[in-house]
């Protein structure tokens, strides 16, 4: 994020409104593109550990479980307040 922020800041100081040479886009868009490029390059170079792959697999397994859809009856929660005894 530092690289994109720096690029965005420098370009905004040089061209406060937009960069006409680049089709009138702002320095923030260029900074975002730099952030994306750095993120993709670093991700490709560092890869994933076995522990991280296992964690992501567990997340996907949890997502496969049945999730109630809108409009389907939901199980009712137990009453938090005990019902009054009709004998009293």
C-alpha positions in Angstrom: 0.0 0.0 0.0 2.9 2.3 0.6 3.9 2.1 -3.1 0.5 3.0 -4.4 0.0 5.8 -1.8 3.3 7.3 -2.7 2.6 7.2 -6.4 -0.8 8.6 -5.9 0.5 11.4 -3.7 3.3 12.4 -6.1 1.0 12.4 -9.1 -1.7 14.4 -7.2 0.9 17.0 -6.3 2.0 17.2 -9.9 -1.5 17.0 -11.5 -4.1 18.0 -8.8 -7.2 17.3 -10.9 -6.4 14.7 -13.6 -3.6 13.4 -15.9 -4.7 14.4 -19.4 -1.9 12.4 -21.0 -3.4 9.2 -19.5 -7.0 9.9 -20.6 -7.9 12.3 -17.7 -7.6 9.7 -14.9 -6.5 10.7 -11.4 -3.4 9.8 -9.6 -5.4 7.6 -7.3 -6.3 5.2 -10.1 -2.6 5.0 -11.0 -1.8 4.3 -7.4 -4.4 1.6 -7.2 -2.9 0.0 -10.3 0.6 0.1 -8.7 -0.9 -1.5 -5.5 -2.5 -4.3 -7.6 0.7 -5.0 -9.5 2.8 -5.1 -6.3 0.2 -7.4 -4.6 0.1 -9.8 -7.5 3.8 -10.0 -7.9 4.5 -10.5 -4.1 1.7 -13.1 -3.9 3.2 -15.0 -6.8 6.6 -15.0 -5.4 5.7 -15.9 -1.8 3.1 -18.5 -2.5 1.0 -20.2 0.3 2.0 -22.4 3.2 0.5 -25.8 3.8 -1.1 -24.4 7.0 -2.8 -21.6 5.0 -4.1 -24.0 2.3 -5.6 -26.2 5.1 -7.3 -23.1 6.7 -8.8 -22.1 3.4 -10.0 -25.7 2.7 -11.7 -25.7 6.1 -13.4 -22.4 5.2 -14.8 -23.9 2.0 -15.9 -27.0 3.8 -17.8 -24.9 6.3 -19.4 -23.0 3.5 -20.7 -26.2 1.9 -22.9 -26.9 4.9 -26.6 -26.3 4.4 -27.5 -22.7 4.9 -31.2 -21.8 5.4 -32.6 -19.9 2.5 -34.9 -16.9 2.8 -38.6 -18.0 3.1 -37.7 -21.5 4.6 -39.0 -22.1 8.1 -36.3 -21.6 10.7 -36.0 -23.7 13.9 -37.3 -21.7 16.9 -34.8 -20.8 19.6 -35.5 -22.0 23.1 -37.4 -19.6 25.3 -35.1 -17.5 27.4 -37.7 -16.7 30.0 -39.3 -19.7 31.8 -43.0 -20.1 31.1 -45.3 -19.5 34.1 -46.4 -22.6 35.9 -50.2 -23.0 35.3 -50.7 -24.6 38.7 -49.8 -21.4 40.5 
